[in-house]
Amino acid sequence: MSGHSKWSSIKHKKGAADAKRGQLFTKLAKAITVAAREGGGDSDSNPSLATAVQKARDASMPKGNIEKAIDRGTGEGSDAVAVERIQFEGYGPGGAAILVEALTDNRNRTTAEVRHAFSRHGGNLGEPGSVAWMFETRGVVVVDAESYGEDDLIIAIDAGASDVVEEDGKLRVLAEPTDLTAVKEAIAAEGITIDSIGLVTEPSNTVDVAESEAGTLLKLLEAIEEQDDVNEVYANFEIPDEVLERIVG
C-alpha cells in the first residue's frame, strides 16, 4: 500500500485530529470555497470542486453548508474571505517526502505553524520544488467492480483515460485532470453508475521507513494535519502492516 492510501488508512484507525467535527467542517468548507473561486461553481466542469464536495458529503456535511461555501467562492456569498492555496514541501523521519496543501488567510501564520510542526517532530521543511516532483495529481472516476468490468470501460480509454485499475473492489479510471470531465461524460453516457469522481495526488515512488522511525513519522504527519489551515497532507512512505499494527493498535 503506497503512502497516500497508507496515511488515509492510518488516520481512519487513529481517529485523527479531523475527527473533531467542527474543525473538519471548517476545513471542508474552506476547500470548497477555494475550489469554486479558482474553477467556478459547477462541479461537473470543476474537478477540484467535485473532489472537495465529495469529501464534504462523505463527512455528512449538511447540504446547506456546502452550498454556502460554493457561493462564497463564486462571490455570491455575503461573508466571503480572502483565502489562498499554498503548498509546503519537506522531509520526515526515514527520508519520507511530505507535500502539504494549506488554505489560509494569513500566509505568515500558516508558514510558522507548519514549520514548527516539522521541526518539533524530526522533519525538515524544504524549498519549493524539493519534493513536489515526486507526486502526481490525476483525475479518477470510481465505479463498482462487482457491477462492471474493465471491458465496460473501454469507452473511457477512447475518451482520454490513461488506465483502468482494480483496487479494493472498485475500478479506478485514471486520466489527466484536463481530460477528467470528458472521461466522466463518456462513462455516464454508457449508463454506468459512477461512485465518485475527483482529483487524487499520489507519490510516483515510495521509501521504506524503518520501525525505529515510523512512530515519529506518523506523529509528524498527525501534527501537520492538526493545523487549522492544513487541507491535505501527502507522503510517500512504506511501513509494513505488522509494524503499523504495533504502532497504531
N, C-alpha and C positions, 0 to 999 in steps of 0.2 A: 504494500500500500504506500503510495507516494506521499510526500509531505503535506500537500494541500488537503487530501482526504484524511490523512492520519491526524492532523491537528483538529479537523472538524469532529472526528470520532472522539478524540480526547476531550474536547470541550463538552461534548454531549455527556460523557461519563462524569466529568467533574462538576457539571452544572456551573460552568464558568461565570465570570462576572456579569455577563449579559443576562443571566437568569433573573437579575433584578428587573422586573417588568417595566418600571418607569424609565430606567436608563435605556433599556432595549428599544422601547417605542420612540424615545427621543432620537436615538441613533438612526433608526429606520426612517423616521420622518425626514431627518436631515439628508439622508442618502436619496430619498425620493425627490426632495426639493431640488437638490443639486443636479440630479439626472434630468429632471424636467426642464430646468433652466438651460442646461447645456444642449439638450437634444429635442426639446419640445414635449408637450404633454400627452402625446399619443403613444402608448406603449407598443402598439403594433408596428410602429416605424422607429421606435427608440429602444434598442436592446438594453441599454443601461437602465432605463426606466422600468422595462419589463422585469429585469433582474431584481431591482430594488422593490418593486411592488410584490413580486412573488415571495420574497423573503418576509415582507410585512404580513402577507396573508398566511404564510407558514407559521408565523408567530401569533396568529389570531389578532392582529391589529385591526381595530374597527374600520369599516369601510369609510366612514366619515373622516377619520384621521388621515387616511390615505388620500382622499380627495382634497382635503385642505392642504396637505403637503404638496400635491401636484399644483394646486392653484398658487401657492406661494412661489413655486419655481417658475411658473409661466407669467407671473406678475399680476395675477387676478386676486391674490390674497391681500388683505389689508395689513398683515403683520410680517411682510417679507423682511428677511435679514440678509446681510451680505456674507454669505458663506462660500468659501472656496475649497477646491480639492487640491491637496498637496500630498507628496509622496516622500517617504523616508526609506533609506536603504542601509543595511548593516549586516553584521555577522554576530552569531550567537555562539555559545559553547559548542565545541565539536566541529566548528567551521561551517555551521548551518547558515545559509544565506536567508535573510529575512527582508521581506518587502512589506512596507506599511502604508496603507492609504488612510489619510485623515481628512475630515471635513470640518473646517474651522472658520470662525470669525475673528480669530486672533492668532496669526501665524507665529509670532514670537512666543506666546504662551505654550502653544502646542509643541513647538520645537523643543522648548526647555523640558516639557514633561516627557516627551518621547526619549530625548537624550538621557534624562535621569533614569528612566526605566532600563535602558540599555546598559548604562554604566553600573547600576546597582546590582544587576544580575549577570555579570560576566560577559556582556556583549559590547560591541563597538559600533557606533553609528558611523556610516561611511559617507563618501561623497556621492552626489547624483551620478548614476550610471554604473556604480560599483557592483551592483548585483541585479539590476533590473533586466539585464541581458539574459539572465538565467531563467526568466519566466516568460510565458507566452499567454496572451489573452485570446481566447477563442469563443465563438458562438456555439451554443449547444442546444439542440432540441431533443427532449427526452420523451420516449414512448415506451409502453409496456411490452416487454419481451415475451410475455405469455400470450399476448393478443396478436402480436405481429412478428414477422421475421425480417431478416436483412433483405430478402428479395422484395419485400413490400416497400422498401425504402430506396430502391434503385432510382426512383424519381428524384430523390433528394440529391443524389450524386449528379444527375443531369442538370439540376438547378444550381450546382456550385458547391455542394458539400464536399469536404475533403476525405471523410471517412465515416464509417458506422461501426461502433464497438459495443459489445455487451458487457455490462457491469452491474452486479447486484440485482439481477432480474429486470434490468432496464436496458433499452437500446439508446445509446447516445450518438446523435448525429452531429458531427463536428463540422464547423465551417468558419471561414474568416468572418470577423464581425460585420464587414460590409456586405457579406453575402447572406447573412442570417435571415433577414426578412424574406428574401426570395426563396430560401430553402424552406422556411416555415410555411409560406403560402403554397408551395408545391406539395408539401406533405398534407396540409389541410385540404387541398383540392382533391386529394385521393380519398377523402373521408376518414383518414387516420386520426384517431384521438391523440392529442398532444398533452402529455402530463405537465410539462413545464418548458419554458424557453428562456434563455438569458445568456449572459457572458460569464465565463469562468477564467480565472488566472491560475495556471498550473506551472510547476517547475519543469524545465526541459532536461534537467539532470538532478540527481539526488546524492547526498553524502550519508554515510553510515556514522551514527553517533554512538559512542561507547556508553555503557550503562553508568559509568562514573560521572559522565557529563550530562546524561539525559535528563535527570531531575532538575538540574539548574537551567537547562534549555527550556523545559516546559514552564518553569517559574517565570522566566524572562518573557515568553510568549503571553502568558496569562497577565503579567504586569503591564505589558504594552496594551493588551485588549481592554484592560480596566480603565484606561484613559478615556474620558468622556468624548474626546474629539476623534478617537480612532474608529474607523469604519470597518476596515478589513486588515487582516494580517495573513501573509502567505509565507511559507517556509519550505525548504527543500530537503528536509531530513528524513532519514530512515532509522527507526528504532524497532527492534524485534517485538512482536506482540507479547511474548512472555515477559520481556523487560517492562513493557508498559503496564502489564497486569500487576507487577510488583510495585511500580511507582504510583499508578493511579488507583489500583484496587478494584 
